Amino acid sequence: MFSVDGYLNSIKANLEKQTDVLVGNLKTIFTYNFSPEIDLIDFSAFIEPTRFELSIRLFSMDKEANEVFQDGDDLTVFAGSEEVLTEVEYFQLNESQMDDFFEFYEQNE
């Protein structure tokens, strides 16, 4: 039987396993020489619900929330987007649990 608390605890436990990778990638990002055209850094999480996967991507943005891209040949300056956390599985099911889980999910969406 599935429960909301059990589902959330499973997600937390699986994502906590990625802490070292995420922290390492963020520390690397802090060393970047960002383009002067960048006013903010946006981190967006993307969820693939059919495979229970999550990824996080960084986007460099200007004041109008438009993405700033690499301009010119100066590779010492960063602009654009980059994967911060590659697709990680945040929930696991075996094949026999799929129907029960999706019924639970629809009831608690």
N, C-alpha and C positions, 0 to 999 in steps of 0.2 A: 504494500500500500504506500502511495506517495503522499507527502505532506509538503506544504509550502516551506515550513522551517527546514525540513530535510533537504529539499531542493536547494534552498539558499545556502545551507551549510555545505552541501556538496560543491556548489559553485565556489564558495569562499575557499574551501580546502584545496581545490584544484588550481585556483588562481594564485594562492599563496605559494605554491610550488615554483612559480615563475618570478618570485620577488627578486632573487639574485640577478637574474637575467635582465629584468626591467630596471633595477637600480643601476646596474652596470651600463646599460644603454643610455640612461638619463645622465649619468656622470660623463659619458663620452660626449653627449650633446652639449653639455655645459662648457666644453672646451672649444666648441665651434667658433669660428670668426664669422658672425652673422653679417649679412649685407646691410649697409646703412638704410636700405629701402624697407627693411623689415621693422614693423612696429609691434607686432605681437606674434606669439607662437601658439598655435591651436593644436591641442591633442584630441584626437577623435577616436572613439572606440567603435569598432565594426563587429557586428555579431552575425554569424552564419547559423541561424536557428535549426536548420535541418541536419547539420553535422555537429552542433553544440560547440562551435569554435568562436573564439574572440581574438581580435587583433587590435593593436593601437598604432596609429600613424600620426606623425607630426606634420603640420602644415605651417609654412612661414607666410605671414599675412601683412598687408598694409593697413592703414587706418580705416579704409572702407571695407575691410574684411575680404579683399581680393588676394588670391594667392600670389606671392612674389616668387618668380622663377629665376634660375641662374641666368645671369645676363653677361655675356662676354666670355673671355677665355681665362679669367682669373679663378683658378680652381682653389685658391686659398680662402675664398669667401663663400659661405654657404647661403643658398636660397633654394627653395623648392619644398619637397616633401620627402619624408623618410619613414620607414617602418621602425617603430620603437619596440614593439612586441609582435613577433610573427604569430600566425594563427596557432592558438593553443586550445586544446580541448578543455572546456569548462564543466562538462557534465558527461557522465558515462552511463550507457545503458547496454544491456545485451539484447539480442534480437527478440527474445520472448517478452521483454518488458515494453516494447515500443507502443503497441496499441493502448495498453493501460496508461502509459505515461502521457500520450497525446490526448487521451480523454481527460486525464487530470489537468493537463495544461490548458485545454480549452475551457474547463470549468473555473480555472483560477487565473486566467490571463489578465 
